[in-house]
Every structure is written in structure tokens, then in C-alpha cells.
Amino acid sequence: MNCEYQIKGNTLRIFIPKELDHHISDSLREEADLLTETYFIRKIIFDFSRTDWMDSSGIGVILGRYKKMKFSGGTVSAVHLNERMQNIFKMSGLEALMEEEGR
């Protein structure tokens, strides 16, 4: 299952699937960048409500979107992190970079 996307105004919500690995990360990167540019997105929300696992390529794609948003004055946040995903965010340093908007 690939990611699902929802746009409201200038906010893009990305629903991350159960596992975020290098196969899904490539398409997520391309689609998120295209949507961000096409719809002048100022905020990206990564929704982890369905996610149990993420590898380093998933961390990289999230970090890349964070850098792009920061460069353009936008923001990135994460929502619905389960305990495992919270640990991955802590260990990778993502926790310090972005807001967590719910559990």
C-alpha cells in the first residue's frame, strides 16, 4: 500500500502506510515534492496512524521534506506516533526538528 495524500488549503497531509521502506520512500519523495510545488504547500503533516516500521530511507525522505519546507518558510509536523515510531524519531534526531501534534 502506498501513501495517501490530502490537501486542505496550503496544508498537505501524508498518510504513511504500515511500513515505510526504500520502495515507498522513492514514490513518497516524488509525489510530495510535486504536490508541494503544484499547490504551494506551506505545511506538511506526516500522519503515522497506520505505521509500525520505518527504515533509514523513510527517515531520509522526512528529513528532506523538512529541509525543503524550512528553506521556503514552511513547516513540517508528525502526528499519531506510536511508541515504536516515537523511539525512531528520538534515535534519528527527527524529534528535535519537528513538532509532534498528537499521539
For each residue, the residues with C-beta under 8 A, 3 or more apart:
1: 17 18
2: 17 24 27 28
3: 14 15 16 17 24 27 28 31
4: 14 15
5: 12 13 14 15 31 32 35
6: 12 13 15
7: 11 12 13 35 39 41
8: 11 13
9:
10: 39 40 41 42 43
11: 7 8 41 42 43 44 45
12: 5 6 7 32 35 36 39 41 43 44 45
13: 5 6 7 8 44 45 47
14: 3 4 5 28 32 44 45 46 47
15: 3 4 5 6 47 49 50
16: 3 20 28 46 47 48 50 51 54 58
17: 1 2 3 20 24 50 51
18: 1 50 51 52 53
19: 24 51 52 53 54
20: 16 17 24 25 28 51 53 54 55 57 58 61
21: 24 25 54 55 57 58
22: 25 26 55 57
23: 26 27
24: 2 3 17 19 20 21 27 28 58
25: 20 21 22 28 29 57 58 60 61
26: 22 23 29 30 57
27: 2 3 23 24 30 31
28: 2 3 14 16 20 24 25 31 32 61
29: 25 26 32 33 61 64 65
30: 26 27 33 34
31: 3 5 27 28 34 35
32: 5 12 14 28 29 35 36 44 61 65
33: 29 30 36 37 65 68
34: 30 31 37 38
35: 5 7 12 31 32 38 39 41
36: 12 32 33 39 41 44 65 68 69
37: 33 34 40
38: 34 35
39: 7 10 12 35 36
40: 10 37
41: 7 10 11 12 35 36 44 69 74
42: 10 11 69 72 73 74 75
43: 10 11 12 69 74 75 76 77
44: 11 12 13 14 32 36 41 65 69 74 75 76 77
45: 11 12 13 14 76 77 78 79 101
46: 14 16 62 65 76 77 78 79
47: 13 14 15 16 50 78 79 80
48: 16 51 78 79 80 81 82 85
49: 15 79 80
50: 15 16 17 18 47
51: 16 17 18 19 20 48 54 82 85
52: 18 19 82 84 85
53: 18 19 20 84
54: 16 19 20 21 51 58 59 85 88
55: 20 21 22 58 59
56: 59 60
57: 20 21 22 25 26 60 61
58: 16 20 21 24 25 54 55 61 62
59: 54 55 56 62 63 88 92 94
60: 25 56 57 63 64
61: 20 25 28 29 32 57 58 64 65
62: 46 58 59 65 66 76 78 94
63: 59 60 66 67 94 97
64: 29 60 61 67 68
65: 29 32 33 36 44 46 61 62 68 69 76
66: 62 63 69 70 76 94 97 98
67: 63 64 70 71
68: 33 36 64 65 71 72 74
69: 36 41 42 43 44 65 66 72 73 74 75 76
70: 66 67 73 74 75 76
71: 67 68
72: 42 68 69
73: 42 69 70
74: 41 42 43 44 68 69 70
75: 42 43 44 69 70 98 99
76: 43 44 45 46 62 65 66 69 70 97 98
77: 43 44 45 46 98 99 100 101
78: 45 46 47 48 62 81 85 89 94 98 99 100 101
79: 45 46 47 48 49 100 101 102
80: 47 48 49 102 103
81: 48 78 85 86 89 100 103
82: 48 51 52 85 86
83: 86 87
84: 52 53 87 88
85: 48 51 52 54 78 81 82 88 89
86: 81 82 83 89 90 95 100
87: 83 84 90 91
88: 54 59 84 85 91 92 94
89: 78 81 85 86 92 94 95 100
90: 86 87 95
91: 87 88
92: 59 88 89 95
93: 96 97
94: 59 62 63 66 78 88 89 97 98
95: 86 89 90 92 98 100
96: 93
97: 63 66 76 93 94
98: 66 75 76 77 78 94 95
99: 75 77 78
100: 77 78 79 81 86 89 95 103
101: 45 77 78 79
102: 79 80
103: 80 81 100
